[in-house]
């Protein structure tokens, strides 16, 4: 068994061997690439016993006549970095030999035999491989360019990717080399390996947008565990939804003419952002919204983690993240407002069609702004920096042992202190809030409190769910104020008419109702002690 550590990078369409070789020859190595043709055949049972155990198995036919069986664990992936176990053995037949795999992958010898009898080809991957051996920053790295196709029956998907595999040295060199290459090539990070893409193709599984879910924290964990687990969850969710958006957009070339986010009212009348199964147009919109929400959560995390994360690094991350959010948030908020309007259209006593038409015209400019930000190479370099931070624990900065002490603080102790501080500040400011503007000024504090509750609440009390639900409802009312603010901006652009007057009356009524709901919820929250201040049963 060996440990495989590699960074996967997807190349933009049209970029091939000449551009890659030019980039690699720019100071990284001398000489041309080794070239070979590879055919991989992947095997599993009809019930997919192997992949369900986190193992993909293939037989590789090389153009030199050799045949190699490889089995790989699913491993870990973020920012294109894959860290997994691999078992390789030469074989003579185009059929896997499960006796070459470790016993612990199977529950019993009988199960191994049963799976062996049911194995059949699932899909094939055929590609041209170009290989370079590179010495970079005291590390030995194998760089490969793979170009070809994944095939399952009549279905196929294209491959055009670079893999940087660490042979010796520090894995940090993979990120640094990728950063250098991204100056010359249009790259994005690929968290899915070829096997995962092959299984998705075979089952015709489409990536779906996903809301952010926080992992359970270890009861005895410290602040470093919190940073690593929560940051990983946020960053993986961001990349999943960005990839979902990219693929949905690529599947429909009409997206390029800026019409891809025109949503039909009939499709959205009962559609919920967080729970519905979307169609194509909704998938594009929803993946963009969830991607932006993950980025907003990342910014909130950085605000909450002011003390434990080294200041220079926090500033270094916050600035490009703020620029990215500045480019994406206007489109995300317009999409959410459009979904909200069309979702409640059948319950609204006035027609909001004139407002929708104005919002639609404004959408084009903010879409162009978002597209520029996501297609710029600096975007991928930023993701790369975050991946390197997480992998190498760079949030420590240049801290000495005394300065590192706060990072070793128990998560529950830190979270309780933070919740006290944030709740005290928010409570005082909520007491003063009396109109839409003053409530909207509290948005960031509510985000921070909710994040702390959702990530660490269960560590402090089993009875945290009611309080968290109230804060979520509070955030929902704040979102409603944001939607109404955007509708108001559209309303103010309407010409004077009877319809405009009706919309104005409706807006005033909606704002008044939302403010009333906020005051009622504030009184409910103030009427009891928060869960972290209650005595432990």
Secondary structure, 3 states (H helix, E strand, C coil): CEEEEEEEEEECCCCCHHHHHHHHHCCCCCCCCEEEEEEEEEEECCCCHHHHCCEEEEEEEECCCCEEEEEEECCEEECCEEEEEEEEEECCCCCCCHHHCCHHHCCCHHHHHHHHHHCEEEEEEEEEEEEEEEEECCEEEEEEEEEEEEEECCEEEEEEEEEEEEEECCCHHHHHHHHHHHCCCCEEECCCCHHHHHHHHHCCCCCCCCCCCCCCCCCCCEHHHHHHHHHHHHHHHHHHHHHHHHHHHHCCHHHHHCCCCCCCHHHHCCCCCCCCCCCHHHHHHHHHHHHHHHHHHHHHHHHHCCCCCCHHHHHHHHHHHHHHHHHHHHHHHHHHHHHHHHHCHHHCCCCCHHHHHHHHHHHHHHHHHHHHHHHCHHHHHHHHHHHHHHHHCHHHCCCCHHHHHHHHCEHHHHHHHHHHHHHHHHHHHHHHCCCHHHHHCCHHHHHHHHHHHHHHHHHHCCCCHHHHHHHHHHHHHHHHHHHHHHHHHHHHCCCCCHHHHHHHHHHHHHHHHHHHHHHHHHHHHHCCCCHHHCCCC
